[in-house]
Amino acid sequence: MQEILTVITYLVVWLICKEVVGIQSGLVTLVISLGAAVSVYVIFAVRWYEDRKKNDNR
């Protein structure tokens, strides 16, 4: 699930950068979309870790 959301985030941000914002540089678009995808991945990993830690302490 986490990986699927990461890929979807990457594609959506890529399309937003290209079509909506109009960024012509491929490198800038790549950095922005990869940053967003990695951020989503990290956020879900932290939430999973906190949920797991909370459930282990019960």
DAVENLIN-V55908 format. One record per pair of residues at least 12 apart in sequence whose ideal C-beta (glycine too) atoms are under 8 Angstrom apart, sorted by the first residue. I is the first residue (numbers start at 0). GAP is how many residues later the second one is. Records with the same first field share a line. If there is no record, write none. Layout:
I: GAP, GAP
//
This chain:
1: 39, 42, 43, 46
2: 38
4: 35, 39
5: 31, 32, 34, 35
6: 30
8: 24, 27, 28, 31
9: 23, 24, 26, 27
10: 22
12: 19, 20, 23, 24
13: 15, 16, 19
16: 12, 15, 16
//
